[in-house]
Amino acid sequence: MPQKQLTIEAKTKFKVPFGTVSITPEARVLIDQAFETKMVTRGKCVQEFEEKFAKLFGTKYAVAVSSGTDADALACAVLYDYGAKRGDEIIVPALTFVATGNAVLQAGFMPVFVDVKRETLNIDPDKIEAAITPRTRAIMPVHLMGKPAEMDKIMAIAKKHKLYVIEDAAEAHGAEYKGKLIGTIGHMAAFSLYAAHIVTTIEGGIVITDDKAMAEALQSLRNHGIVGKFEFRRIGFSAKMNEIEAAVGIGNIKIFKQILDKRRRNLLYLIDKFKKFDKYLITIQEEAGEKIGPHAFSIIVRERTGFTKDEFVAFIESQGVDSRNLFYSIPTQCSSYAFLGKKLGDFPEAEYCSDYGTHIGVHQDLELDQLDHVVSVVEKFLKNKGLK
Ligand SMILES: Cc1ncc(COP(=O)(O)O)c(C=O)c1O
């Protein structure tokens, strides 16, 4: 069945919208069944979705929760079963969606931020060891935009310092690193299933792991810390997924490869077309040994180009290209984190990506003529600036 028939396209003023959501006919049948039988929570769909997600990633366990933020937070909270104490530290990249830092705090830990590399957008492994203290319990790399973090180096540091690794794979469904699927390298991996992602449940999240005890802790944590019939052994969350969300997820897993392939085609097309703008713009790149699981296409204005990111964004948006800021340096550019006492300049690479960076869609509903439109808009912008 052609892609178009499988998707509901959001109504938007943009010619090149940022995101989309695919709802399959199978999902609609399952949703109707759930409503007819009134089995809307804790029914067969959540279990089936978990089994199918685990199978897709080749892991033993998958625990579905209500958001990607909960997936991050619950994965952190599992560490209390492994000797961690409240207030212990978890290392995270400074540049990521704010949810990563929030989740660490929500789980009762302190996020310790490490700068990223401008070219990869991901945590700089060479800066991790300096951030480790006696209270560090885990490293939480984020695979931003679906580009794998440097997992070999991160796993080696974790091993040396006896730390857990929780992958924030919210944006990296289907990404690969040296032949391994992203999400299968650390001790646990948390995915967001929010509407913009490759596998979506509209709102939702899921944690995968090969460790039975970790999976059981996650199941307990999503349901108020319950164990057995009515015993509460952990400080839990209320973070269950419902049947309607799981039904959408089951449908999405069926077309996972189709969505991933389309997004990869779009990403690689844009990477190639943007080569001619390399003098002015840094874009995400796929390196040897990795496969990006595309979330979006990042564009960072180089230094001394003679134009600002704001000018660039205002122009592309005026021409129908929807965009989002390339996140923020959480500790220095999100006022909610002022309590950490960090100051601008402490995370120069993350701050640069934020000040000079944006990202645009490469999702499954975008066709090549829309991507060509993006390219011609950028050409026009540079021409207007007297650059080429
Ligand atoms: C890197 C990262 N972590 C965590 C999240 C949180 O996911 P959610 O919005 O499903 O809570 C997101 C959201 O997409 C994200 O991009």
The ligand as a Gaussian input file, in Angstrom:
#p B3LYP/6-31G(d) Opt

LIG

0 1
 C       16.397000      13.499000      23.420000
 C       15.026000      13.422000      24.015000
 N       14.871000      12.886000      25.232000
 C       13.661000      12.778000      25.793000
 C       12.518000      13.193000      25.141000
 C       11.209000      13.128000      25.830000
 O       10.224000      12.429000      25.156000
 P        8.664000      12.762000      25.384000
 O        8.378000      14.038000      24.690000
 O        7.993000      11.576000      24.768000
 O        8.432000      12.841000      26.849000
 C       12.631000      13.735000      23.852000
 C       11.435000      14.153000      23.091000
 O       11.315000      13.934000      21.938000
 C       13.910000      13.867000      23.283000
 O       14.073000      14.426000      22.077000

